[in-house]
C-alpha cells in the first residue's frame, strides 16, 4: 500500500495483470489486510475479480507455504505474483512459454547487478533450469539471471509443499528439482524493479511518473509547461520563484514555499509542506509531512507525519513515519530512522536504524550495573557487541533481553527467534559474541529496505491468478 506517485504499489501490480489478460485474482492477505481489502474491493475498478484468502492469526507462513491456504481454489495452471515488484514483463508471452515447455514450473528471470539479493538460475537446453540458488554469497554468484517474482505453476505443485513455512526459492524450487520435476526460466529484458528497497522504490516511482502523460488519473492536471510534465491533483499552493522540473507529482493541499527547487522524480502526497529555500531531488514525501526551510533532501523516502527542521541535509535515506528531525541535522547516506525517532538539532545520523532514546539498549553487566554503553541504532548495537564485556553479553542473553529488544523495539520476530536459538545453544564467551554479531549483521543487511518505514517486518500479500 506504499504510494508510487498517485497510487499505491498494488494498483500497478493489478493493472499489469489486467492488461496481460489475467482477470481472476486470488489474494492471500495477512498484514494490513483490512486496509488492502478496503482499497481493492472486488477488483472491478481494475477490470478483475478478486477472491481473498485470509491467513490465520499467529501462524508464520512462508511465501510458498501460504499457497496451501488457497489450494482448494487452484485447480488449473496459475500465476504467482510478488506484490512488491513493478514490471513490464509480458506475462502473456510467459504463459505461452510455459505451455510450450510443458514443465511443472516456469519462473520469470531478469538480469540484475547484484545477484546476491535474489534467487539466481542457470539455464540449460530449452531454457530448463539446471541450477537454482537462493541469495548466493557476494562474489560467488552462479550467474546474473535472477527471479523476477513471477511464477507459473501447475496445481499439483502445491501438493509438494510439506511445511507452511516453506519459501519458493529456498525450499520449493530446489525440492522440485531434486525429485526430478522440470522447471523452466523465462528470461526477459523488459523493465523490472523490486520496490522493496530504497533504490528500487525510487526507480519504481520514476517509472510511474514518466508514464503519467499517458496514464494520468482523470482528476489530475498539469502544472506549468515543464517537459516532462508535472502533474497535480486538487489544491496546490505555491510561493514565488519556485522551480519545478518533471516528471513529478503533487497531491491535494500540498504547500510549497518561496524559492523552493524541486527536481525530477519527486512525489509530495496529501497535506505535505515544503518551506522556503529548500531543494528536493528524487524524493517521496508521504502525507502530512513538514519539511523546513533551506533543506537539501536527495533520493529519500519520508514517512507520514514526519517533521524535518530547518537547514537539514538528508541523502539517500529512509525517514520513518512520525520522526522529528531537529534544525541543522545531517542524515547520511544509507541511514534508516525508526518510526517516531527524534533527532536532536545539529546531530548527525549514520546508521541503518536509529531508535528513540527511551528505547535504546543499555548494556549492563549485572542487575543495576550499567556498563556505560548504550545503542540507539543497529550500527551502534553492532559496535557495542564488539566491545562490551563478555559478562554483559551473557547476562543479557540469559535474561532474554536481546530477544525482547529485537521483537518489541526493532519489530523483528525473525531476529528474535534467531537469538532465542542461540540462547538455547548455551554458547558462551567469544563464541557467543561472534554468533551474535553474525546474526545481527545478517538481519541488518536484509532490512536495509523501505519496509522499515512501517516499523514492521511482514511478508507481503501475494496475488495469484489462474491462466
N, C-alpha and C positions, 0 to 999 in steps of 0.2 A: 504493500500500500504506500510505499515511499513515492513521492511525486517525481516524475520526469517531465518537466515543462508543465503543460496544462493538466495532465492526468497522471494517476499512479501507474507504477510499473505493470501491474496486472492488466491494465487497459490495453497496453501494447502487446502483451502476450496473447490475449484472447483475440485481438484484432488480427494478429498474424495467423492464428489458427483458422479464423473465419475466412480470411482472404485466400487460404490454401484449401478451402473446401471441407474443413473439419467443423461439424456443427453439433455433434452430440458430445458434450463435455461432462466428465466426472471430475469433481474437485474434492480431494481429501483435505479437510480443514482441521486445524488444531489451534495453534497460537493465533490470537486476534480473529477468531472465526466469525464472531458477530459483526465486526467491522467489515470484513471481507464480504460476507454474505449480504450485508445491508447495501454495499456498493454495487455488487454484481447482480443481485436479484435472480431472476430466472434466466438471465443471459440474453433476453430478447433485444436489448439495446445494442448488442454486438452481433446479432444475427445467429445466435447459437442457443442451444437448450442445455441448461446446467442441472446436473444432479449432484447433490452434496453428500459426502460420506464423512461423518464426524469421528475423529479419533477419541477414544475414551480417555478420561482424565487419569493421570497417574501412571500411564504406560509410555515408555520411551520407544518410539518406532524408528527404525532406520528407513532410508529412502526406498528400499525395495520391500522391506517388511510391511510397510503400510499398504502395499497392494493387496495383502490378504484381506483387508477390510472391505475391498471392493471386488473381491473375487467373484461374487455372485452376479456381478454386472458385466464381467469380462468374458463373454462367450464367443468373441471373434477377435481378429487381429486388431491391436490397439497401439496408440502412440502415447508415450510418457513424455511430459514436458516439464523441465525445471521452471519455476516461476520467477527466477532472478536472472534470466538471460534475455537479451534483446537481439533479434536476428532477422536477416532477410534470406536465410537458407530456405530453399524451396522444399517444403515438406511434401508437396505433391510429387516432385521428382523422387524424393526419398521413398515414398510409398511404392512407386513403380519399381525402384531399385530393389526394395525388399521382396516384392512379388517375383521379380525375375530371378533373384538369387535362391529363393526357396528355403532360407535358413530360419532358425528359431528367433534370432535377434538381429536387428540392424541398428548400428549406432552412428549418429551424425558426427563427423570429425572435422576439425578445423586446425589450421596451422597457428601455433602460439609461440610467443617469445620465450616464456618460462614454463617449460613442461612440468616442472616440479609442483606446480599448483593444481594439476589436473590429472585425470586418468589418461594414460598415453597408450596408443595402439600401434602395432606393427602389422602391415598388410601383406598378404601373400597373393596367390593366384586368385583371380576373380574377386579381388578385394576382400577375401576372407581374412579375419583377424587371427593371426598366428601367435600373437603375444599381447597381453594387456597388463599394464602395471599402474596401480593407483598411486599418484603423487610420488614419483621417483625422486630420490635424493638429488639435490642440485649437482650438476656436473656429470651425472651418471644416467641421464635420460636415454631411453632406447629409441627415441625419435621425437618429432615435434608435432605429430598429429594427435591432438587432444580431443577428448569427448566434449561435444558442444551441448550436452544436456538434452538431446532428443533421442529417444529410444523407441523403435518399433518392435513389439513383442507379439509372439503367438500366445494365445490364452493358456496353453499347457505349461508355459514357463513359470507361471505363478505357483504351480504345484511343486517346483523345485525349491521354493523359499522355505527354509527349515526353521527360521527364527525371526521374530518380529523386529529384531534389532539389525537385521541384515541390510547392508547398503548395496547399491548396484555395482559400483566399480570395485569395491573392496571385497565383497563376498559373492554376489550372484554371478557376475560375469566370469570370474576365474573358476567358479564351481562348474558352470555350464561347459566351459572348455575342457575341464578335467574329465567330465563324463562323456565327452565326445560330441556335444551339440555344436552346431555351426553358427558362428557369429560373423557378421559382415560389417565393414566400415564404409559408410557413405561420406566420402571426402568432399568438402565444399570450400570454395574460396569466397563465398558471399559474406557480407558484413555479419559479424557476430561479436557480442561483447558480454562478459559476465559483469553485471552491475552490482555484484555483491562485495566489491572492494572500491576504494576511493577513485582510483584512476579509471576503472571501468565504468563506474557510475557517472562520472563527469563526461566520459566519452559517450555513454548512452544518452545523457541529457543533450549533448551536442547533436547527436543523430536525430533526436526528436525535434530539436529546434530548427535544424536545417530542412526538415520536411514540412514545417508549418505553412510555408507558402503554397503547398499542395493540399494540406490536410488540416487546416486550422479549424478550431471549434466555430460553430455558427455564430456564437455571440462574441467572437474576437474581432479586433480591428487592428490595422497597422498604425504605428506611431511615427510620424515624420516621413522622411524619404530615404531612410537607411537602406542599403542593399549589401548583404541580405537584410530582410525586413526585421523590425522589432514589433512584436505583437503584444497587445494588452487586452485585458478583459475587465470591464467595469470602470470604476472611477480611479484614475491615477493622477496624483498631484505632483507637479514638478516645479522646482525653483528656477532660477535664472542661470544661464551659461552652463547648462547640463549637456554633457557629451555622451551620447549613447550609440553603440555600434551593435548591429545584429550579426547572427541571429540571437535574439534574447526574448524573454517572456516575463511580463509583469501582470500580477493578478489584481483583483479589486482592492481598493483602499491602500494601495502602495503609495508611500510618500517619499519623494526624492528631493533632497535639499539643494541649495545653490552650489554651483561649481563641482558637482559630482561627476565622475567619469566612470562609465560602465562599459566594459569590454565585452566582446562576443562570448557566447556560451553561458550567460548569466540568467538565472531564474530568481525572481522575487515573488514569493507567494503572498497570500492574503494578509493585509494589515502589516506588512513589513515597512520599516522606516530606515532610510539611509540619510544621515545628516551631512552637512556642508563639507566640501573639500575631500570627500572620501573617494578612493578608487577601488572598484570591484572588477575582478577579472575571472571569468570562467568559474563562477561560484553559484551555488544553490542555497538560498536562504528560505527556510520553511516559514510557515505562517507566524505572525505576531513577533517577529524578531526585530530588534532595535540595534542599529549599527551607528556608532558615534561619528564625530567629526574627524576629518584628516586621518582616516584609517587607510591601510593598504591590505586588501583581502584578495588572495590569489588561490585558485584551484582548491576551494574549501567547501565543505558542507556545514551549514549552521542549522542546528535543530530548533524546533518550535520554542518560542518564548525566550530564546537566548538573548542576552543583553551584552553588547560589546561597547566598551567605553571609548573615550577619545584617544587619538594618536596610537591606536593599537595596530600591530602588524601580525597577520596570520598568513601562513604559506603552506599549502598542501596539507591541510589538517581536517579533522572532524571534530566539530563542537557539538556536544550532546545537548539535548533539549533542556531548557531551564538554566543553562550555565550563565554565570555572570563574570565578565572579564573586565578588570579594572583598567584605568587610564594608563597608557604607555606600556602596556604589557606586550610581550612578544611570544607568539605561539609558533614554534619552529617546525620545519617540515617533518612529517611523519607522526606528529602528535595527535593523540585522541583524548579529548576531555570527556570524562564520565558525566552523564546527566546530572544537572543541579550542582556541578562543581563551581566553586568560586575561586577565581584567580585574582590575587591582590594587585594593586597598582604597581607598576614598574617590575613586575615579576616576569621571569622567562620560563616557559614550559617546553621541555624537550623530552617527551616520554610518550609511551604508547597510550597509557590511560592515566589521568590524574583523578583522584577521588577527593571528596570533601574532607577537610581536616578532621572533622569529628568522626570520620570513618577510616582514618589512616590506621595502619597496622603498627602497633607499638610492640617492639621486641623486648620481652622480659627474660630473665634467667631463672626466675622462680617467682613465687607468689609475692606480688608487690615489689619486685626487684627489677626496675626499669634499666635496660642496658644503655639507654641514651640514643638508641637508633629507632627511627620510625620510617614508614614507607607510605607516600601519598600517590605513588604511581607504580605501574608494573616495572618500569625501569629502576626505580628506587628499591622496589622489593627484591629484584634480582641482585642488585648491588649489595643489599643488606644480607641476602643469603650467603654471599661470598665471604663476608667479614664478621658476622655476629658469632659469638662463642658457640661452640657445639652444644653446650648445655641449654642454650636458648632454643636451638632447633629441636632438641629432644624434649624440652619442656612443652613447647607449643604443639608439636605433633602428638604428644601423649595426651594433651587436653583437647585435642581436635580443634584447636584454634584456627589452624590453617584452613581446614575444611570449611569451617563456618564462614571465614572471611571470603574464601573463594565463592561460596554459594550466595551469601547474603549481600556482599558488597559488590563483587565482580559479576555476580549473576551467572556463574559458570558451574552448572551441575557436573559437566564433564570433568573439569579440572578438580572439583571437589572429590569426585569418585576416584580419580587417579591418585590423589593424595591419600584417600582412605585406604586404597590398595597398598600404597607404600607404608602407611602406618601399620597395617596388619602384617606386613612382611617383617616388621620389627627391625628394620635397618637402623644402624647406629653410626655415630661418628662421621668420618669424612664420606663414607659411602652414602649416608643419609643426605649430606649436603649436596653431593654430586647428583643424586637422583632427584632431589627437589628442584635444583637448578634446571635439569634437563626437562622435567615435566612442565615447569613454568615457562621456559623458553619456547618449547613446542607450542604451548597454548597461545603465548603472546604472538607468535608468527601467524597462527591460524586466525586470530581475531583482529588482525590489522586490517579491518574492513569496515564498511559503513554500517554494518549491523549493530555496531556499538552505539549508534545514535539512539537506539531504543533502550539500551541498558540491559538487554536480554540476549541470551544465546538460544535461539529456537530454530528448529528445522523449518524451512519454508513450506508453504502449501504446494501441493502437486496437482496440476491439471492433467487429466487423462482424457483421451478422445479415441473413439473407435474409428477404424478405417472402413 
